[in-house]
């Protein structure tokens, strides 16, 4: 029994754990280099981020993403994390109230922390609620910013799957390009 | 809940059932060695490994080979994890994994549980992920399907003592099902944006002027087998929620399909092998029925939102968004959660710890029902067949006849062994969870106070013993006590169940298949489907109700009363 055991375990380890994944990696870098490499967004030589991964925006002149519960700083992509707080947690309720700051009827995605801590999207309602603030901070006419948001609403995938949403990083990049 | 949400659920579940038809046909061919030219190729491979493919094993021989192979896999993985600091492909320079955590993780991946007491991007080198963990994703899945093949052939055979060869089954399943499936799925995932690279991390200068370290790795291939093999261990700490593991609603839909297609397909393969397709469809109907009900229950609970937060000023329109990413939507989060817990996968695309109390109860209860709805690859089918034996036994008691299933008389020995198998799960879950809830060494690991804390601990042992791997993630699981006890619960849930199952298979294979008589209970109609569902609910679920009443149900009423902890 020892011979089949060792030969199959080691054989499969080399095949499934070394040869095939390396082959897949090589083929992916040839055929789909941009996606296999993390969908990075560059400006010149500088990597700005990944189109798939959210970034932290705090100042008034940016659209803000969802609250993030990653541990050291928000949107820490080296350590994805959720709050993991339960529905009756007093800590969670206090955090939600702080984010609401007394406002009513706030879209849930603006008040609840995302599951990855890196959610790149917000809801169109959440984006719309931020238009006036961003327009004022940048000295831009409000309708212009509102139109930009409108352009950046992505429909459900194939018109069916998921939710209509706005990629915050792409929206903020487009906002910078307005000036 | 929206119409479009219901449509998403119907479409994805419909696709899974559609794909299960050809997969089931292929599984039947693999189990019976009818694969044309491929039989010659794996014959060469097996002979090179010193196996005579024509030589069968009895149930003890099959069991021994399976146990020895899994023990060796555990040792190899444990060694790789402990030594990762000295091995190559470690761009972030991680140290070796400490002993308790390595013990827990190695058991976790060998038993197809993939409970993660570590956070992938902050602890594991590329080599550990690719050559350690991902290889066990294949081999533990192959082990489960091989066992299901053995059990299926035992039902189909009559008067034999041998029902196949573990090495042959494992090799065929790995080479001709899991590997090609994972290859196709990994390129689909790469096209959707999942990285597959050996490059080290990228430091980005963010738009707002900060720095962001973006972790890359050979993610796509591991992701593909993680779902296809119902393993569930993610490359990243937040699993399929991470934008690199779940970049879009389409990717999450494909993951849902992958994690149920083999368990569904095995039911259909079973029907073909025993020569009556209706038998397989009856088992499938029970599985799909439970998945549907569970999905709708989770969807309704999460769409209703958290009344405490709504009272504070959150709009109820989106439902409960804590611990969820926006791109998937609630409907796909609900379907993913029901299938990942029903199918013993354990990957998550929404954080179950932050679900509403009833939304969190459903996945926990699905695991407690025995991981047969539809259960892990292989383990779901042989678990379901154990419940089928118990269902005909219950029916036999009602009418005072010797029960039979597919022409096999079900007698005292089989029923005793089946009960032994079914009792392993509640003993491990309730025993360890109860103990851990009174010991200070483990209550210190709880994050939440009140009934939610009890749910966190109960869920951990439920997940471990059910070989699921999902978690109420607030629990700090990386402690010597929890690493050890959860490890033991995983071993009990896997091998404590498999040993009696193979013994039953051995005794059934030896019995002749009697033709159906006028008094035979048909095991393919609605009557049997209802009976089987009832036996699963009562025998699988009843013993957990007191614990669930103290956890999620108590929390639900506390939440309605406006109480926080």
Boltz contact constraints between the chains, C-beta under 6 A:
constraints:
  - contact:
      token1: [A, 3]
      token2: [B, 50]
      max_distance: 6.0
  - contact:
      token1: [A, 4]
      token2: [B, 49]
      max_distance: 6.0
  - contact:
      token1: [A, 4]
      token2: [B, 50]
      max_distance: 6.0
  - contact:
      token1: [A, 4]
      token2: [B, 51]
      max_distance: 6.0
  - contact:
      token1: [A, 4]
      token2: [B, 167]
      max_distance: 6.0
  - contact:
      token1: [A, 5]
      token2: [B, 68]
      max_distance: 6.0
  - contact:
      token1: [A, 5]
      token2: [B, 69]
      max_distance: 6.0
  - contact:
      token1: [A, 5]
      token2: [B, 72]
      max_distance: 6.0
  - contact:
      token1: [A, 7]
      token2: [B, 49]
      max_distance: 6.0
  - contact:
      token1: [A, 8]
      token2: [B, 49]
      max_distance: 6.0
  - contact:
      token1: [A, 9]
      token2: [B, 72]
      max_distance: 6.0
  - contact:
      token1: [A, 13]
      token2: [B, 135]
      max_distance: 6.0
  - contact:
      token1: [A, 16]
      token2: [B, 135]
      max_distance: 6.0
  - contact:
      token1: [A, 16]
      token2: [B, 138]
      max_distance: 6.0
  - contact:
      token1: [A, 17]
      token2: [B, 130]
      max_distance: 6.0
  - contact:
      token1: [A, 17]
      token2: [B, 131]
      max_distance: 6.0
  - contact:
      token1: [A, 17]
      token2: [B, 135]
      max_distance: 6.0
  - contact:
      token1: [A, 18]
      token2: [B, 131]
      max_distance: 6.0
  - contact:
      token1: [A, 21]
      token2: [B, 130]
      max_distance: 6.0
  - contact:
      token1: [A, 21]
      token2: [B, 218]
      max_distance: 6.0
  - contact:
      token1: [A, 21]
      token2: [B, 221]
      max_distance: 6.0
  - contact:
      token1: [A, 24]
      token2: [B, 186]
      max_distance: 6.0
  - contact:
      token1: [A, 24]
      token2: [B, 221]
      max_distance: 6.0
  - contact:
      token1: [A, 25]
      token2: [B, 196]
      max_distance: 6.0
  - contact:
      token1: [A, 25]
      token2: [B, 198]
      max_distance: 6.0
  - contact:
      token1: [A, 25]
      token2: [B, 218]
      max_distance: 6.0
  - contact:
      token1: [A, 28]
      token2: [B, 190]
      max_distance: 6.0
  - contact:
      token1: [A, 28]
      token2: [B, 196]
      max_distance: 6.0
  - contact:
      token1: [A, 32]
      token2: [B, 190]
      max_distance: 6.0
  - contact:
      token1: [A, 35]
      token2: [B, 190]
      max_distance: 6.0
  - contact:
      token1: [A, 35]
      token2: [B, 193]
      max_distance: 6.0
  - contact:
      token1: [A, 36]
      token2: [B, 190]
      max_distance: 6.0
  - contact:
      token1: [A, 36]
      token2: [B, 195]
      max_distance: 6.0
  - contact:
      token1: [A, 36]
      token2: [B, 196]
      max_distance: 6.0
  - contact:
      token1: [A, 36]
      token2: [B, 197]
      max_distance: 6.0
  - contact:
      token1: [A, 37]
      token2: [B, 197]
      max_distance: 6.0
  - contact:
      token1: [A, 38]
      token2: [B, 195]
      max_distance: 6.0
  - contact:
      token1: [A, 38]
      token2: [B, 216]
      max_distance: 6.0
  - contact:
      token1: [A, 39]
      token2: [B, 193]
      max_distance: 6.0
  - contact:
      token1: [A, 46]
      token2: [B, 205]
      max_distance: 6.0
  - contact:
      token1: [A, 47]
      token2: [B, 202]
      max_distance: 6.0
  - contact:
      token1: [A, 47]
      token2: [B, 204]
      max_distance: 6.0
  - contact:
      token1: [A, 49]
      token2: [B, 204]
      max_distance: 6.0
  - contact:
      token1: [A, 49]
      token2: [B, 206]
      max_distance: 6.0
  - contact:
      token1: [A, 50]
      token2: [B, 214]
      max_distance: 6.0
  - contact:
      token1: [A, 52]
      token2: [B, 193]
      max_distance: 6.0
  - contact:
      token1: [A, 52]
      token2: [B, 243]
      max_distance: 6.0
  - contact:
      token1: [A, 52]
      token2: [B, 247]
      max_distance: 6.0
  - contact:
      token1: [A, 53]
      token2: [B, 243]
      max_distance: 6.0
  - contact:
      token1: [A, 55]
      token2: [B, 206]
      max_distance: 6.0
  - contact:
      token1: [A, 57]
      token2: [B, 208]
      max_distance: 6.0
  - contact:
      token1: [A, 77]
      token2: [B, 212]
      max_distance: 6.0
  - contact:
      token1: [A, 77]
      token2: [B, 213]
      max_distance: 6.0
  - contact:
      token1: [A, 77]
      token2: [B, 214]
      max_distance: 6.0
  - contact:
      token1: [A, 78]
      token2: [B, 213]
      max_distance: 6.0
  - contact:
      token1: [A, 78]
      token2: [B, 215]
      max_distance: 6.0
  - contact:
      token1: [A, 79]
      token2: [B, 122]
      max_distance: 6.0
  - contact:
      token1: [A, 80]
      token2: [B, 236]
      max_distance: 6.0
  - contact:
      token1: [A, 80]
      token2: [B, 237]
      max_distance: 6.0
  - contact:
      token1: [A, 80]
      token2: [B, 238]
      max_distance: 6.0
  - contact:
      token1: [A, 80]
      token2: [B, 242]
      max_distance: 6.0
  - contact:
      token1: [A, 82]
      token2: [B, 323]
      max_distance: 6.0
  - contact:
      token1: [A, 82]
      token2: [B, 351]
      max_distance: 6.0
  - contact:
      token1: [A, 84]
      token2: [B, 353]
      max_distance: 6.0
  - contact:
      token1: [A, 84]
      token2: [B, 473]
      max_distance: 6.0
  - contact:
      token1: [A, 84]
      token2: [B, 474]
      max_distance: 6.0
  - contact:
      token1: [A, 86]
      token2: [B, 448]
      max_distance: 6.0
  - contact:
      token1: [A, 86]
      token2: [B, 452]
      max_distance: 6.0
  - contact:
      token1: [A, 87]
      token2: [B, 306]
      max_distance: 6.0
  - contact:
      token1: [A, 87]
      token2: [B, 356]
      max_distance: 6.0
  - contact:
      token1: [A, 87]
      token2: [B, 357]
      max_distance: 6.0
  - contact:
      token1: [A, 87]
      token2: [B, 559]
      max_distance: 6.0
  - contact:
      token1: [A, 88]
      token2: [B, 452]
      max_distance: 6.0
  - contact:
      token1: [A, 88]
      token2: [B, 555]
      max_distance: 6.0
  - contact:
      token1: [A, 88]
      token2: [B, 558]
      max_distance: 6.0
  - contact:
      token1: [A, 88]
      token2: [B, 559]
      max_distance: 6.0
  - contact:
      token1: [A, 88]
      token2: [B, 564]
      max_distance: 6.0
  - contact:
      token1: [A, 88]
      token2: [B, 565]
      max_distance: 6.0
  - contact:
      token1: [A, 89]
      token2: [B, 448]
      max_distance: 6.0
  - contact:
      token1: [A, 90]
      token2: [B, 564]
      max_distance: 6.0
  - contact:
      token1: [A, 93]
      token2: [B, 308]
      max_distance: 6.0
  - contact:
      token1: [A, 93]
      token2: [B, 564]
      max_distance: 6.0
  - contact:
      token1: [A, 96]
      token2: [B, 309]
      max_distance: 6.0
  - contact:
      token1: [A, 96]
      token2: [B, 312]
      max_distance: 6.0
  - contact:
      token1: [A, 97]
      token2: [B, 312]
      max_distance: 6.0
  - contact:
      token1: [A, 100]
      token2: [B, 313]
      max_distance: 6.0
  - contact:
      token1: [A, 103]
      token2: [B, 313]
      max_distance: 6.0
  - contact:
      token1: [A, 104]
      token2: [B, 313]
      max_distance: 6.0
  - contact:
      token1: [A, 105]
      token2: [B, 315]
      max_distance: 6.0
  - contact:
      token1: [A, 106]
      token2: [B, 313]
      max_distance: 6.0
  - contact:
      token1: [A, 106]
      token2: [B, 314]
      max_distance: 6.0
  - contact:
      token1: [A, 106]
      token2: [B, 315]
      max_distance: 6.0
  - contact:
      token1: [A, 107]
      token2: [B, 315]
      max_distance: 6.0
  - contact:
      token1: [A, 108]
      token2: [B, 314]
      max_distance: 6.0
  - contact:
      token1: [A, 108]
      token2: [B, 318]
      max_distance: 6.0
  - contact:
      token1: [A, 108]
      token2: [B, 321]
      max_distance: 6.0
  - contact:
      token1: [A, 109]
      token2: [B, 321]
      max_distance: 6.0
  - contact:
      token1: [A, 109]
      token2: [B, 326]
      max_distance: 6.0
  - contact:
      token1: [A, 111]
      token2: [B, 314]
      max_distance: 6.0
  - contact:
      token1: [A, 112]
      token2: [B, 321]
      max_distance: 6.0
  - contact:
      token1: [A, 112]
      token2: [B, 322]
      max_distance: 6.0
  - contact:
      token1: [A, 114]
      token2: [B, 325]
      max_distance: 6.0
  - contact:
      token1: [A, 115]
      token2: [B, 241]
      max_distance: 6.0
  - contact:
      token1: [A, 115]
      token2: [B, 323]
      max_distance: 6.0
  - contact:
      token1: [A, 115]
      token2: [B, 324]
      max_distance: 6.0
  - contact:
      token1: [A, 115]
      token2: [B, 325]
      max_distance: 6.0
  - contact:
      token1: [A, 115]
      token2: [B, 350]
      max_distance: 6.0
  - contact:
      token1: [A, 115]
      token2: [B, 351]
      max_distance: 6.0
  - contact:
      token1: [A, 116]
      token2: [B, 238]
      max_distance: 6.0
  - contact:
      token1: [A, 116]
      token2: [B, 241]
      max_distance: 6.0
  - contact:
      token1: [A, 116]
      token2: [B, 242]
      max_distance: 6.0
  - contact:
      token1: [A, 116]
      token2: [B, 325]
      max_distance: 6.0
  - contact:
      token1: [A, 118]
      token2: [B, 243]
      max_distance: 6.0
  - contact:
      token1: [A, 119]
      token2: [B, 325]
      max_distance: 6.0
  - contact:
      token1: [A, 119]
      token2: [B, 326]
      max_distance: 6.0
  - contact:
      token1: [A, 121]
      token2: [B, 326]
      max_distance: 6.0
  - contact:
      token1: [A, 121]
      token2: [B, 327]
      max_distance: 6.0
  - contact:
      token1: [A, 157]
      token2: [B, 249]
      max_distance: 6.0
  - contact:
      token1: [A, 157]
      token2: [B, 250]
      max_distance: 6.0
  - contact:
      token1: [A, 161]
      token2: [B, 8]
      max_distance: 6.0
  - contact:
      token1: [A, 161]
      token2: [B, 249]
      max_distance: 6.0
  - contact:
      token1: [A, 161]
      token2: [B, 250]
      max_distance: 6.0
  - contact:
      token1: [A, 161]
      token2: [B, 253]
      max_distance: 6.0
  - contact:
      token1: [A, 162]
      token2: [B, 249]
      max_distance: 6.0
  - contact:
      token1: [A, 162]
      token2: [B, 327]
      max_distance: 6.0
  - contact:
      token1: [A, 162]
      token2: [B, 328]
      max_distance: 6.0
  - contact:
      token1: [A, 162]
      token2: [B, 329]
      max_distance: 6.0
  - contact:
      token1: [A, 163]
      token2: [B, 329]
      max_distance: 6.0
  - contact:
      token1: [A, 165]
      token2: [B, 326]
      max_distance: 6.0
  - contact:
      token1: [A, 165]
      token2: [B, 327]
      max_distance: 6.0
  - contact:
      token1: [A, 172]
      token2: [B, 207]
      max_distance: 6.0
